[in-house]
Amino acid sequence: MSTYEQVIKSLNAGQYAPVYLLCGDEPYYIDQVSDWIENNVLDEAAKAFDMAVVYGRDLQGADIAPAIGAARGFAMMGGQKVVIVKEAQTIKKWDSLALYLDNPQPSTLLVVCYKYGTPDKRTAWWKKADKSGMVMVSEKLRDYKVEEWIRNYLANRVKESGEAITIDPKVPKLLADYIGADLSAVVSAVDKLLLGRKPGQNKIDTALVERNIGISKDYNIFELQDALIKGDVVKANRITQYFADSKDHPMVKELGILYNFFANLMMYHYLPDKSERIAAPALGVNPYFVKDYAAAAKRFSAGKTFKIIGYFRDTDARLKGIDNPSTKEDGLWKELIYKILH
């Protein structure tokens, strides 16, 4: 099997395989490879004759045979031929692909896009695919890696632009917390940020995020953490009331993000070396945020932090209806904030 980076590298080098099986839970990389092949292998004139894009849902009898028939044909323009099968996860009959893989047409690039899962690896065609072409399994990005992915992607986009744009370190984390591991949605959000800047604006900050993505710069998890660190009861309650009133801020999600902060704070308390250089990788955060843990450690001792983690677990249980017949989200938030700050 090949990684996304390996597949793209070989394509950029003009080293084409006769068959590409692109599968996995993360559709972003599948689309990236498929789009590269669709946009770059053939010129515009050749596309009209030698490119076929079919969808699994449109194949009669959910059988891949028509796509295989197209792949067996020769290129009318005398060069490469491209056959792309999208939404292949809806296909049920694969026998013709298994036969095709025994002797694929060398001038054809057959691209099979199987999203939101992987085929049964016990099938004959799966076992043959890696030998006849390139198999890429696009795995869902782990939640704890999303912020770093966004930070790197945003930095690369800025570099590609050639502009002197600075990035507020809060932005990647804010996008990670509120969009999550949906990379296509993240990429769309980053594009909106780059395109949504006013003339002469050379900084991507939380105000830009609010204006273009709709995530409030004043009512978000960063501001709540800041209020707790500073002991600002009024601000903390104002933000959590905003959360409780908004369908975009389910308590279970916000609790999880805030819980992670205090879980990291417990780790920070017991780090023998609390310098930014050591603490950042130990906690898995951007070095910029180490100062927040240092400030929080001054307000919340290790013992208090341990109790706070218990408060989160109790609140989560009550949110799910355990020992809580009537208290709603705004009440649960108020109780939790009081316990944390007193």
Disulfide bonds with the S-S distance in Angstrom:
none
